[in-house]
Amino acid sequence: MYYAKSKRNSLLALAVFSALSLTGSVYAADYVMPDMTVNGVREGQTSVVDSTSVVKPLGVVADQEQSAGLLGSKDALDTPFTSMTTTRQSLDYFGTPAKGPTDMLSLNPSVRDSSSSLYNDISIRGFKINGHGMYLNGIPGMLDQQHAADVYIDKATVISGPNIGIVGTPNRESAAGTVEFTSKRAQVKPNTDITLAYLGGSSMKEVVDIGHRFHNNRYGVRIMADNIHGNTAIKGENIKGHDFFVNVDQKTANSKTNLLVGYNYMNQHASPYTFGFDNSLTALPSAPDANRTYKTSYSYNQFDNWIVTLNHEQKLNNHMTAFFNGGYHREDWFGYIDGSPKIINANGDYTINMSNYPLGITSKYAGVGIKGKFKTGSLKHDYVVNVDKHWYEGFGGNVPTWGNNGSITATGNIYTHALDGSQYYLHNRIEGGSPWTSTQIVNGWHVSDTISTKNDKWQFLVGLHGHNTTISKKDGSKNSYNGINPTYAIIYKVHPNVSVYASHSESFMSGQTVGSAYANRGEVLDPNKTKQNEVGVKIKNGKLLHTLSLFEIKQANYNVDSNNYYRRYGEQKDRGIEYTVAGSVSPKLDIIGGFTYLDAKQALNGKQVNGTAKWSSTMALVYKPNTKLSIIGRAQYMGKATIINEKFNVPSHITFDLGANYDTKISGTPVTFNAMLHNVFGKNYWLPMASSNNLLLGQPRTFVMSATMHL
């Protein structure tokens, strides 16, 4: 929901939430239980058969044990970066029908929402990232950029800032940060869960989730499937899709393996995305009604994805382990007739340049390495050596025989809701193929050593990573890029539950691939150097983890020109402060959120980076008055932003969601009921996107509910 207020009032609301977290600190100071090693299984925990794992949940929505890429699972206090891991429960509580995984990620104040029901985009510290730049089970390039499947997701970890020195080699630079999803695995306790969900409008979702372990829990199989269909809460939008995923894992004393195989399909009609603005406008039009689409009924996006990931570790001796990570992803966007509205005058008239532009990608990854431990005197070493290769092929192009040389213009008005798409009916719909546009081959290597003193009082991370990228394009050009860059960090444990850290990371990778919303869609931009410096402190009090960090990132600046071409324009420098908090304030109250202050400037003109607000915050609460009922609330604030080099001010907004979760039994069968009202007050607002002159229209008020039977 939207509520335009001054920054003072919005930050006052944040102060109230922060007071709750400080209350948790006082509560914990009365009596703090020591950390305990739990030899067992917590529902939803990935390490389901590792009896030696230390499970340290921070309430129901976050974990202290976090994935740090090639460095493996680490305690948050031993990670020299701003990081947060959110659980499946957070997705079930706060995920909206339109955005799903994005709502899970944006519980982290480093993350700002740039998504719609069509694309699951985010930005981290002022830099954009979509599914193509994220990781699945530690493997890059396995996710799509559209409406993402989430039935298989167990956890999500966000490490803010450019940290490709500690993760597998992606096909592109990711200055934003590292986002890694891990898949559900079968638990020791078998599960058979059937869910029926109402998603708003007349749309429904059915979910089946079955997991079992076999042969003394060595092998596990998890089968997950869903079906989505109907008219959504946005008038004129219709969705139809289904997902099917199978996760198989095994573990012995000397090895562990995980295989995920999945397929997802989606057909979306008139799904909203961005709005552009004509240069003749002198003021930003007010946000129109969010309850309807402004696209033509024949606008559609139809696509499917095949995904395979494989992870294997083999213990060679007590001090050394070999590992392999591999993956395959085929994204086929075979049905694409779409365009984004461009508002051309103050009256709200707009045009849409509709194009028939099928797309596709094929991404393959393979990496091998060794990791282990040794000592030099009193110093402990945890090392990782990895070599990998990433193949990425892009496909796409206009169907020139459709419409007027591949495009059709529709017209409408955002305020009167007039819409004329009649030109479409003068032309037959043509399903075109996706011609090859480019191939990228990236060879990489990583070497790192984490050196620790006695009792881990001091920890030093020293690493190097190198990449060689070759890009072949359809115009016959072929370019190669090379780079060797350092990653280093230091952690000092002031107290077992207090760590101070500083880190520096650099990267030089192939440039990003331009998204489908731009005229030069599919183009691979030239690479650039990215540097980040960060200092911070992490404090754990009871089951509440606080992180305060200061950071600076330097990278190339990107923007959109008047012809909707996405190009590089000088350098972007982002400096900021972040505060995050996650965990249990008390046995009955969980909290997750924080705030970010971001000063993002364009080096060429000193102006604020387009679509980047200085202030943002998020705070979510889960109150459990008893063991059966949970009351859920969330507030998100986005400060004022500017677009078109400070020509227009995008107003700030604050949104609220409110819901409840209830566990009961019906005829002896456990059932979980969940209900949530998103955008409680139903206001309309513009949502800025980092480094973009386009804006999104915020999601409308949407009521969702579900019932899950645990058979």
C-alpha positions in Angstrom: 0.0 0.0 0.0 1.0 3.6 -0.6 1.1 6.5 1.7 3.0 9.7 0.7 4.5 11.4 3.7 7.6 13.3 4.7 10.8 11.5 5.3 10.5 12.6 9.0 7.3 10.7 9.5 8.5 7.6 7.6 11.7 7.4 9.6 9.6 7.9 12.8 7.8 4.7 11.9 11.2 3.0 11.3 12.3 4.2 14.7 9.4 2.5 16.4 10.3 -0.8 14.7 14.0 -0.3 15.7 12.9 0.3 19.3 11.4 -3.2 19.2 14.7 -4.6 18.1 16.5 -2.8 20.9 13.9 -4.1 23.3 15.1 -7.5 22.2 18.6 -6.6 23.2 17.5 -5.6 26.6 15.4 -8.7 26.9 18.4 -10.8 26.0 20.7 -9.0 28.4 18.7 -10.3 31.4 19.6 -13.9 30.5 21.4 -15.0 27.4 21.5 -18.7 26.7 24.7 -19.9 25.2 24.8 -21.2 21.6 24.1 -24.9 21.5 25.0 -27.6 19.0 21.8 -29.3 17.9 22.3 -32.9 16.6 19.1 -33.2 14.8 16.9 -31.8 12.1 14.9 -28.6 11.9 12.0 -28.4 9.4 13.2 -26.7 6.3 16.9 -27.0 7.1 19.1 -27.8 4.1 21.6 -30.0 6.0 19.0 -32.7 6.8 21.3 -35.6 7.4 24.4 -33.8 8.7 24.3 -34.7 12.4 27.4 -32.5 13.0 25.9 -29.3 11.6 25.3 -26.4 14.0 21.8 -25.2 13.5 21.4 -21.6 14.6 18.0 -20.3 13.5 17.3 -16.6 13.9 13.5 -17.0 14.5 11.4 -18.4 11.7 12.4 -16.1 8.8 16.2 -15.9 8.9 19.2 -18.1 9.6 22.6 -17.3 11.1 24.2 -20.1 9.0 24.7 -18.6 5.6 25.9 -19.7 2.2 29.1 -17.9 1.2 29.6 -19.4 -2.2 32.8 -21.3 -2.7 33.7 -20.7 0.9 30.8 -22.9 1.9 28.3 -22.5 4.8 29.6 -20.0 7.3 28.3 -18.3 10.5 27.1 -14.8 9.7 29.6 -13.5 12.3 32.4 -15.1 10.3 31.4 -13.5 7.0 33.2 -10.2 6.2 30.4 -8.8 4.0 26.9 -7.6 4.6 24.8 -10.8 4.2 21.4 -12.2 5.1 19.8 -15.6 4.7 16.0 -15.8 4.6 14.0 -19.0 5.0 11.2 -20.6 3.0 8.9 -19.4 5.8 9.6 -15.8 4.9 8.5 -16.5 1.3 5.3 -18.2 2.5 4.5 -15.3 4.8 5.4 -12.3 2.7 5.5 -13.4 -1.0 2.9 -11.8 -3.3 1.4 -13.6 -6.3 3.1 -11.1 -8.7 6.6 -11.1 -7.2 7.2 -14.3 -5.1 11.0 -14.6 -4.7 11.5 -10.8 -5.0 9.4 -10.3 -1.8 11.7 -12.8 0.0 14.8 -11.0 -1.1 13.5 -7.5 -0.3 13.2 -8.3 3.4 16.9 -7.4 3.2 17.2 -3.6 3.3 20.2 -3.9 0.8 17.6 -5.0 -1.8 15.2 -2.6 -3.5 12.3 -4.0 -5.5 12.3 -3.3 -9.2 9.9 -6.1 -10.2 6.4 -6.6 -11.6 4.3 -9.6 -12.4 6.3 -10.0 -15.6 9.9 -9.6 -14.4 11.5 -10.4 -11.0 14.2 -7.7 -11.0 15.8 -6.1 -8.0 18.6 -3.7 -7.3 21.3 -4.0 -4.5 23.1 -0.9 -3.4 22.0 1.0 -6.5 22.9 -1.7 -9.1 20.3 -3.7 -11.0 20.2 -7.5 -11.2 17.8 -10.0 -12.6 17.5 -13.8 -12.5 20.3 -14.3 -15.1 22.8 -12.8 -12.6 21.6 -15.0 -9.6 22.7 -18.4 -8.4 20.9 -21.6 -7.8 22.6 -24.2 -5.5 25.8 -22.3 -6.0 25.7 -22.3 -9.8 25.4 -19.2 -11.9 23.1 -18.6 -14.9 20.4 -21.2 -13.9 17.5 -18.7 -13.4 15.3 -16.8 -15.8 14.5 -13.1 -15.7 10.7 -13.4 -16.0 8.0 -14.4 -13.5 10.1 -16.9 -11.6 9.0 -20.3 -10.2 9.3 -20.6 -6.5 7.8 -23.9 -5.6 11.3 -25.5 -5.1 13.0 -22.7 -3.1 14.2 -23.4 0.4 16.4 -20.4 1.3 17.8 -17.3 -0.2 21.1 -15.7 0.7 22.1 -12.1 -0.3 25.7 -11.0 -0.1 25.7 -7.3 -0.9 28.2 -5.8 -3.3 30.5 -7.3 -6.0 31.9 -10.5 -4.6 32.5 -12.8 -7.6 35.8 -13.6 -6.0 34.0 -16.1 -3.7 31.5 -17.6 -6.1 31.4 -19.5 -9.4 32.2 -17.6 -12.5 29.1 -15.9 -14.0 28.7 -14.8 -17.6 28.5 -11.2 -16.7 29.5 -8.6 -14.1 27.3 -8.4 -11.0 28.1 -5.3 -9.1 24.9 -5.5 -7.2 25.8 -8.5 -5.2 25.4 -12.3 -5.0 21.9 -13.8 -4.7 21.8 -17.5 -4.2 18.7 -19.7 -3.9 19.0 -23.2 -2.5 16.4 -25.9 -3.4 14.3 -27.9 -1.0 15.5 -31.3 0.0 13.7 -34.2 1.6 13.7 -34.0 5.4 14.2 -36.9 7.8 10.5 -36.6 8.6 8.5 -37.4 5.4 6.2 -34.7 4.1 3.1 -34.8 1.8 1.7 -31.3 1.6 -1.1 -30.2 -0.7 -2.0 -26.4 -1.0 -4.9 -24.6 -2.5 -4.4 -20.9 -2.8 -6.4 -17.9 -3.9 -4.2 -15.2 -5.5 -6.6 -12.3 -6.1 -9.0 -11.6 -8.9 -10.2 -15.0 -10.0 -6.7 -16.6 -10.1 -5.8 -19.8 -8.2 -2.8 -21.9 -7.4 -2.5 -25.6 -6.6 0.7 -27.0 -5.1 1.9 -30.5 -4.3 5.1 -31.0 -2.2 6.2 -34.6 -1.4 9.5 -35.6 0.3 10.9 -38.9 1.6 14.2 -40.3 2.6 15.3 -43.9 2.0 18.0 -46.4 3.1 18.7 -45.1 6.6 18.2 -41.6 5.4 21.1 -41.8 2.9 18.9 -40.9 -0.1 16.2 -38.3 -0.3 13.7 -37.4 -3.0 11.6 -34.2 -3.0 8.9 -33.7 -5.7 7.4 -30.2 -6.1 4.8 -29.1 -8.6 2.2 -26.3 -8.9 -0.4 -25.0 -11.3 -1.4 -21.3 -11.6 -4.3 -19.9 -13.6 -6.9 -17.2 -13.9 -7.4 -13.4 -14.1 -5.3 -11.6 -11.5 -6.1 -8.7 -9.2 -5.0 -6.4 -12.1 -7.9 -6.0 -14.4 -7.1 -7.3 -17.9 -4.2 -9.5 -16.8 -4.4 -13.2 -17.2 -1.8 -15.9 -16.2 -1.5 -19.6 -16.9 1.5 -21.6 -15.8 2.8 -24.8 -14.2 6.1 -25.9 -12.6 7.6 -29.3 -11.9 10.8 -29.9 -9.9 12.5 -33.0 -8.5 15.4 -32.8 -6.0 17.4 -35.9 -5.3 20.2 -36.0 -2.8 22.5 -38.5 -1.0 25.0 -38.3 1.8 27.5 -40.6 3.4 30.5 -40.0 5.7 32.7 -39.4 2.6 30.4 -37.9 0.0 27.3 -35.8 -0.7 25.4 -35.2 -3.9 22.5 -33.0 -4.9 20.6 -33.1 -8.2 17.8 -30.7 -9.1 15.8 -31.1 -12.3 13.0 -28.7 -13.2 10.7 -27.3 -15.8 8.5 -24.3 -15.7 6.0 -22.8 -18.2 4.2 -19.5 -18.1 1.7 -17.7 -20.4 1.0 -14.1 -19.3 -1.4 -11.8 -21.1 -1.3 -8.0 -20.6 1.1 -8.2 -17.7 2.3 -4.7 -16.6 5.9 -3.6 -16.6 7.4 -0.1 -17.0 6.2 3.3 -18.2 8.3 5.7 -20.2 8.0 9.4 -20.5 8.2 11.7 -23.6 10.9 14.4 -23.5 8.2 17.1 -24.1 6.7 16.5 -20.6 7.4 19.2 -18.1 6.1 17.4 -15.0 5.8 13.8 -13.9 2.2 12.6 -14.3 0.5 11.3 -11.1 0.4 7.5 -10.8 -2.8 6.0 -12.4 -5.0 3.3 -11.0 -2.9 0.2 -10.2 -5.8 -2.1 -10.4 -5.8 -2.4 -14.1 -3.4 -3.0 -17.0 -2.5 -0.4 -19.6 -1.5 -2.9 -22.3 -3.6 -4.4 -25.1 -5.4 -7.7 -24.6 -3.2 -9.3 -27.3 0.0 -8.4 -25.5 1.5 -11.7 -24.2 4.6 -13.4 -23.0 4.9 -17.1 -23.3 8.0 -19.0 -22.2 9.4 -22.1 -20.6 12.6 -23.1 -18.8 14.5 -26.3 -18.4 16.9 -26.3 -15.4 19.4 -28.9 -14.2 21.9 -28.4 -11.3 24.4 -31.0 -9.9 26.6 -30.6 -6.9 29.0 -33.3 -5.6 31.6 -33.4 -2.8 34.0 -36.3 -2.3 36.2 -36.5 0.8 39.7 -37.4 -0.2 41.1 -37.5 3.3 40.5 -35.9 6.7 41.9 -32.6 5.4 40.9 -32.4 1.8 37.7 -32.6 -0.2 37.1 -32.5 -4.0 34.0 -30.9 -5.4 32.1 -30.5 -8.7 29.3 -28.0 -9.6 27.5 -28.2 -12.9 24.4 -26.8 -14.5 22.3 -26.4 -17.6 19.6 -23.9 -18.3 17.5 -23.4 -21.4 15.2 -20.4 -21.5 12.9 -20.3 -24.5 10.8 -17.1 -24.8 9.0 -18.3 -27.9 5.9 -16.2 -27.6 6.5 -12.4 -27.3 4.2 -9.7 -28.5 4.7 -6.8 -26.1 5.7 -3.3 -25.4 5.7 -0.7 -22.7 3.5 2.4 -22.5 5.2 5.8 -23.1 3.2 8.8 -21.7 3.4 11.6 -24.2 1.5 14.5 -22.6 0.1 15.9 -19.3 -3.4 14.6 -20.1 -2.1 11.0 -19.7 -2.2 9.9 -23.4 0.3 7.2 -24.2 1.6 5.0 -27.0 2.9 1.5 -27.0 5.2 0.3 -29.7 4.3 -3.4 -29.8 6.9 -5.8 -31.2 7.0 -9.5 -32.0 10.4 -10.4 -30.6 11.0 -14.0 -29.5 14.1 -14.5 -27.3 16.1 -17.4 -25.8 19.2 -18.2 -23.9 21.3 -21.4 -23.2 23.5 -21.3 -20.2 25.9 -24.1 -19.2 28.4 -24.2 -16.3 31.0 -26.6 -15.0 33.4 -26.1 -12.1 35.8 -28.4 -10.2 38.1 -27.8 -7.3 39.5 -28.8 -3.9 39.0 -27.4 -0.5 40.6 -28.3 2.8 42.3 -27.3 6.0 45.9 -27.2 7.3 48.0 -25.5 9.9 51.2 -23.4 9.9 52.2 -23.2 13.5 49.2 -21.8 15.5 47.5 -20.5 12.4 44.6 -22.4 10.8 44.0 -22.3 7.0 40.8 -23.0 5.1 41.6 -22.9 1.4 39.6 -23.2 -1.8 41.0 -23.8 -5.3 38.5 -23.8 -8.2 38.6 -23.7 -12.0 35.4 -23.4 -14.0 33.9 -22.5 -17.4 30.6 -20.8 -18.3 29.0 -21.1 -21.8 26.3 -18.6 -22.6 24.4 -18.3 -25.9 21.8 -15.5 -26.6 19.0 -15.7 -29.2 16.5 -13.0 -30.3 15.2 -10.8 -33.0 12.2 -9.0 -34.4 9.8 -10.9 -36.7 10.0 -8.4 -39.6 7.0 -9.8 -41.5 4.7 -9.0 -38.6 2.9 -5.7 -38.5 4.7 -2.6 -39.8 8.2 -4.0 -40.3 8.0 -5.9 -37.0 6.0 -3.5 -34.9 2.5 -2.1 -34.3 1.5 1.0 -32.4 -1.3 1.1 -29.8 -2.6 4.2 -28.1 -4.4 4.8 -24.8 -4.9 7.1 -21.8 -3.9 6.3 -18.3 -6.7 8.3 -16.7 -9.7 7.7 -18.9 -8.6 4.0 -19.5 -9.2 4.4 -23.3 -7.2 1.9 -25.3 -7.0 1.4 -29.0 -5.1 -1.7 -30.2 -7.1 -2.2 -33.5 -4.0 -2.1 -35.7 -3.2 -5.6 -34.4 -6.2 -7.1 -36.1 -4.9 -6.0 -39.5 -2.0 -8.4 -39.2 -1.8 -12.2 -38.6 0.0 -13.3 -35.5 3.3 -14.9 -36.5 5.3 -17.2 -34.2 8.9 -16.5 -35.2 12.1 -18.3 -34.3 14.9 -16.8 -32.2 18.0 -16.2 -34.3 21.4 -16.5 -32.7 22.8 -13.2 -31.5 25.9 -13.9 -29.4 28.0 -16.5 -27.6 30.1 -15.9 -24.5 32.7 -18.3 -23.2 34.1 -17.5 -19.8 37.0 -19.4 -18.2 37.7 -18.7 -14.6 39.8 -19.6 -11.6 39.6 -18.8 -7.9 42.1 -19.3 -5.1 41.4 -18.2 -1.5 42.7 -18.8 2.0 41.0 -17.9 5.2 43.6 -17.7 7.9 42.5 -17.8 11.5 44.3 -17.4 14.8 43.5 -19.2 18.0 39.8 -19.2 18.9 39.2 -17.5 15.6 39.9 -14.1 17.3 41.4 -12.8 14.0 40.4 -14.0 10.6 42.1 -13.0 7.3 40.6 -13.7 3.9 43.1 -13.5 1.0 42.1 -14.4 -2.5 42.7 -14.0 -6.2 40.3 -14.7 -9.1 40.9 -14.5 -12.8 38.6 -14.6 -15.8 39.1 -14.8 -19.6 36.0 -13.9 -21.6 35.5 -14.4 -25.4 32.3 -12.8 -27.0 31.3 -13.6 -30.5 28.4 -11.6 -32.0 26.1 -11.9 -35.0 27.9 -9.1 -36.8 31.0 -11.2 -37.0 32.9 -9.4 -34.3 34.9 -11.3 -31.7 36.3 -9.8 -28.6 38.3 -11.1 -25.7 38.8 -9.7 -22.2 41.1 -10.7 -19.3 41.3 -9.8 -15.7 43.0 -10.8 -12.5 41.6 -9.3 -9.3 42.0 -9.5 -5.5 39.6 -10.1 -2.7 40.7 -9.6 0.8 39.1 -9.1 4.2 39.8 -9.0 7.9 37.6 -10.0 10.9 38.3 -9.3 14.5 36.2 -11.0 17.2 35.8 -8.4 20.0 33.6 -11.0 21.7 32.3 -14.4 20.6 29.1 -12.7 19.6 30.6 -9.4 18.3 32.8 -9.1 15.1 34.3 -6.1 13.3 35.3 -6.5 9.7 36.7 -4.7 6.7 36.8 -6.0 3.1 37.9 -5.0 -0.4 36.8 -6.7 -3.6 37.5 -6.1 -7.3 36.3 -7.7 -10.5 36.6 -7.3 -14.3 34.1 -9.3 -16.3 32.2 -9.3 -19.5 29.6 -6.7 -19.8 25.9 -7.2 -19.1 23.4 -8.3 -21.7 20.7 -5.7 -22.4 17.2 -6.7 -21.3 14.1 -7.1 -23.5 12.6 -3.7 -22.5 15.2 -1.8 -24.5 15.6 -1.1 -28.3 19.0 -2.8 -28.3 17.7 -5.9 -26.4 20.2 -8.8 -26.4 23.2 -6.6 -27.0 26.3 -7.5 -24.9 27.9 -4.3 -23.5 31.6 -3.9 -23.0 33.1 -4.9 -19.7 34.2 -2.7 -16.9 36.1 -2.7 -13.6 34.2 -2.7 -10.3 35.6 -2.0 -6.9 34.0 -2.2 -3.4 35.3 -1.3 0.0 33.2 -2.1 3.1 33.6 -1.9 6.9 31.1 -3.0 9.4 30.2 -4.6 12.8 28.0 -7.6 13.5 26.4 -8.2 17.0 24.4 -11.2 18.0 22.4 -10.8 21.2 20.3 -13.8 22.1 18.7 -14.8 18.8 18.9 -11.3 17.3 21.6 -10.4 14.8 22.5 -6.8 14.1 24.8 -5.6 11.2 25.9 -2.0 10.6 28.1 -1.3 7.5 29.5 1.5 5.5 30.4 0.9 1.8 31.6 2.4 -1.4 31.2 0.9 -4.9 32.6 2.2 -8.2 31.4 0.9 -11.5 30.3 2.1 -15.0 27.1 4.1 -15.1 24.3 2.9 -17.5 21.3 4.8 -18.7 18.6 4.9 -21.5 18.8 7.4 -24.3 15.9 9.2 -26.0 15.6 6.3 -28.5 15.3 3.7 -25.7 18.8 2.3 -26.2 20.6 1.2 -23.0 24.2 2.5 -23.0 27.1 3.2 -20.8 27.5 6.8 -19.6 30.6 7.4 -17.5 31.1 6.1 -14.0 28.8 5.6 -11.1 29.9 5.9 -7.5 27.7 4.6 -4.7 28.4 5.3 -1.1 26.1 4.3 1.8 25.2 3.0 5.2 23.2 -0.1 5.9 21.7 -1.4 9.1 20.0 -4.9 9.2 18.4 -6.8 12.0 17.0 -10.3 12.0 15.9 -12.8 14.6 13.7 -13.2 17.7 13.1 -10.2 19.9 11.3 -12.6 22.3 9.9 -16.1 22.1 6.7 -14.6 20.7 8.1 -11.9 18.3 10.4 -12.2 15.3 11.7 -9.3 13.4 13.6 -8.8 10.1 14.5 -5.6 8.3 16.6 -2.4 8.5 17.4 0.7 6.4 19.8 1.9 3.7 21.1 5.3 3.0 22.6 5.5 -0.5 24.4 8.4 -2.1 24.6 7.3 -5.8 26.2 9.9 -8.1 27.0 10.0 -11.8 30.7 10.9 -12.3 30.0 12.9 -15.5 27.6 15.5 -14.0 27.5 14.9 -10.3 23.8 14.3 -10.4 21.9 11.6 -8.6 21.8 8.3 -10.4 18.4 7.9 -12.1 15.8 5.8 -10.3 17.9 5.6 -7.1 16.4 6.9 -3.8 18.7 8.0 -1.0 16.6 6.4 1.7 14.8 3.1 1.9 13.8 0.8 4.7 11.9 -2.4 5.4 10.6 -4.0 8.5 8.6 -7.2 9.0 7.2 -8.6 12.2 5.8 -12.1 13.1 3.9 -12.1 16.4 3.0 -15.5 17.9 0.5 -15.2 20.7 0.4 -18.9 20.9 1.7 -22.0 19.2 -1.0 -22.1 16.6 -1.5 -18.4 15.5 1.0 -16.0 13.9 0.1 -12.4 13.1 2.2 -11.0 10.2 3.0 -7.4 9.3 5.3 -5.7 6.9 6.2 -2.0 6.2 8.4 -0.9 3.2 9.5 2.7 2.7 11.1 4.2 -0.5 12.4 7.7 -0.4 12.2 10.3 -3.1 14.1 9.5 -6.3 14.8 11.4 -9.5 14.7 10.4 -13.2 15.9 11.9 -16.5 19.0 13.5 -14.8 16.9 15.1 -12.0 14.2 16.5 -14.4 11.4 14.7 -12.5 11.1 13.9 -8.8 9.5 10.5 -8.0 7.6 10.9 -4.7 8.4 8.8 -1.7 6.0 6.1 -0.5 5.4 3.7 2.3 3.5 0.4 2.0 2.0 -1.9 4.6 0.9 -5.6 4.4 -1.0 -7.4 7.1 -2.0 -11.0 7.6 -2.2 -14.1 9.7 -1.1 -17.8 9.8 -3.1 -20.4 11.7 -2.3 -24.1 12.3 -5.1 -26.5 13.2 -6.5 -30.0 12.6 -9.5 -31.0 10.5 -10.6 -34.6 11.0 -7.2 -35.4 12.5 -5.3 -33.9 9.5 -3.0 -30.9 10.2 -3.9 -27.9 8.1 -2.2 -24.5 7.9 -4.3 -21.5 6.9 -2.6 -18.3 5.6 -4.2 -15.0 4.7 -2.5 -11.7 3.7 -3.7 -8.3 2.5 -1.0 -6.6 0.5 -1.1 -2.8 -0.1 -3.6 -2.5 2.8 -4.8 1.1 2.0 -4.9 0.5 -1.8 -3.1 3.7 -2.9 -1.3 4.2 -6.2 2.4 5.1 -6.5 5.3 5.1 -8.9 8.2 2.7 -8.2 11.6 3.8 -9.4 14.2 1.4 -11.0 17.9 1.8 -10.4 19.8 3.4 -13.4 16.5 3.8 -15.4 14.4 6.7 -16.6 11.3 4.4 -16.6 9.0 3.8 -13.7 6.9 0.9 -12.5 3.4 1.2 -11.3 3.1 -0.2 -7.7 1.1 -3.3 -7.1 -2.6 -2.9 -6.2 -4.3 -3.9 -3.0 -4.5 -7.7 -3.2 -6.0 -10.2 -0.8 -4.6 -13.8 -0.9 -5.3 -16.8 1.1 -4.3 -20.5 1.2 -4.9 -23.8 2.9 -2.2 -26.4 3.2 -3.0 -30.0 4.2 0.0 -31.9 5.8 -0.9 -35.5 5.1 
